Amino acid sequence: MSHDQSPPRLPAPCIIDTGIIVNKQDIRRLLADLGRVRYIHTLDGQLQSQGEGCLLEVFADLQRATLIANHSLYLNVESFDYLQLTQSLEQETYFDLIHDNRQLRLIPLSNPLQDEGTRHINAAALEAMVTQVLSAKWDVQIDDGDFCF
């Protein structure tokens, strides 16, 4: 009998439409393309706030906060213990981000199948484009001598 045998490898989880996700990378991937959402924030089962907004960033950083203000959502997956994926009776998926007695429910208002023709520009790509435009404007102003100090 050999003691060098390793235990059989289990396959990676496969979650389809419903389930609990604890892996932070999986949560980020799942939330990254939500776009417009309706959010419902509850604490101890009591409604704290709700509204609609655009999901602008999903990240994992122990030093940064999840922020929701001015119809903008910046979600830090490190702010939550897990994500529960659920389907409504109408077969619409919603996402519950859970930490202790706090729940942030995200209900997608945009549909990736309907939005297929429009490309999402991420913040880094947008910043790079703005930098290029501003740089080009400076070059034109310097060439024209139209600048002041």
C-alpha positions in Angstrom: 0.0 0.0 0.0 1.4 3.4 -1.0 1.2 6.5 1.1 2.1 8.8 -1.8 -1.4 8.8 -3.2 -3.0 12.2 -3.0 -6.7 12.6 -2.4 -8.9 12.8 -5.6 -9.2 16.4 -7.0 -12.6 17.9 -6.8 -13.8 19.9 -9.8 -14.2 23.6 -9.5 -17.7 24.8 -8.4 -20.3 25.3 -11.1 -23.1 27.7 -10.2 -25.9 28.3 -12.6 -28.5 30.9 -11.8 -28.7 30.2 -8.1 -26.1 29.6 -5.4 -23.7 31.1 -2.9 -20.3 32.4 -4.1 -17.5 33.0 -1.6 -14.5 33.4 -3.9 -13.8 37.1 -4.3 -12.5 36.8 -7.9 -15.7 35.0 -8.9 -17.8 37.7 -7.2 -15.9 40.4 -9.0 -16.4 38.6 -12.4 -20.1 38.2 -11.8 -20.7 41.8 -10.8 -18.4 43.6 -13.2 -20.8 43.8 -16.1 -24.0 44.6 -14.3 -24.3 48.2 -15.6 -27.4 49.9 -14.3 -28.9 48.4 -11.1 -31.6 48.9 -8.5 -30.1 48.5 -5.0 -31.8 47.8 -1.7 -29.7 48.1 1.5 -31.0 46.4 4.6 -29.6 46.0 8.1 -31.0 43.5 10.5 -33.9 43.0 8.0 -34.8 46.7 8.2 -34.7 48.9 5.0 -31.9 51.5 5.3 -31.8 52.8 1.7 -32.7 52.0 -1.9 -32.3 53.5 -5.3 -31.0 53.1 -8.8 -27.5 53.7 -10.0 -24.7 52.7 -12.4 -22.1 50.2 -11.2 -18.9 52.0 -12.0 -16.3 49.8 -10.4 -16.0 46.4 -8.7 -12.7 45.8 -6.9 -11.1 43.9 -4.0 -9.1 46.0 -1.6 -9.0 45.8 2.2 -8.1 49.5 2.5 -11.0 50.9 0.4 -14.7 51.2 1.1 -17.8 50.3 -0.9 -19.4 53.6 -1.9 -22.9 54.3 -3.1 -23.8 57.9 -3.7 -25.1 60.2 -6.5 -26.4 57.2 -8.5 -22.9 55.7 -8.6 -21.8 52.4 -7.1 -18.2 51.4 -6.3 -18.3 47.9 -4.9 -15.5 46.4 -2.9 -16.0 42.7 -2.7 -13.9 42.7 0.5 -16.8 44.5 2.2 -18.9 41.3 2.0 -18.6 37.7 3.2 -20.4 36.2 0.2 -22.8 36.7 -2.6 -26.0 34.8 -2.9 -27.3 34.5 -6.5 -31.1 34.1 -6.7 -33.8 34.0 -9.4 -37.1 35.7 -9.0 -40.4 34.0 -10.0 -40.1 36.0 -13.3 -36.7 34.2 -13.9 -34.8 37.5 -13.3 -31.5 37.1 -11.4 -30.6 39.3 -8.5 -27.5 39.4 -6.3 -27.4 39.6 -2.5 -24.1 40.8 -1.1 -24.0 39.7 2.6 -21.9 40.7 5.5 -23.1 39.7 9.0 -26.6 41.3 9.3 -26.1 43.7 6.4 -27.5 42.9 2.9 -27.0 44.8 -0.3 -29.4 43.5 -3.0 -28.5 44.4 -6.6 -31.2 44.0 -9.2 -30.0 44.5 -12.8 -31.8 47.0 -14.8 -29.8 46.5 -18.0 -29.5 43.2 -19.9 -26.2 42.1 -21.5 -28.1 40.5 -24.3 -29.9 43.7 -25.2 -26.8 45.8 -24.6 -24.7 43.6 -26.9 -24.4 46.3 -29.5 -23.1 48.9 -27.1 -19.6 48.4 -25.6 -18.9 49.2 -22.0 -15.8 51.4 -21.6 -14.0 50.8 -18.3 -12.7 53.6 -16.2 -9.0 53.0 -17.1 -9.8 53.1 -20.9 -11.8 56.3 -20.4 -9.0 57.9 -18.4 -6.5 57.0 -21.1 -8.7 58.5 -23.8 -9.1 61.7 -21.9 -5.4 61.9 -21.2 -4.7 61.5 -25.0 -7.2 64.3 -25.9 -5.8 66.7 -23.3 -2.2 65.9 -24.4 -3.2 66.6 -28.0 -4.8 69.9 -27.1 -1.6 70.9 -25.2 0.4 70.1 -28.3 -1.8 72.2 -30.5 -1.7 75.1 -28.1 2.1 75.0 -27.8 2.4 74.8 -31.6 0.2 77.8 -32.0 1.9 79.7 -29.2 -1.5 80.0 -27.5 -0.5 79.4 -23.9 0.0 81.4 -20.9 1.9 80.9 -17.6 
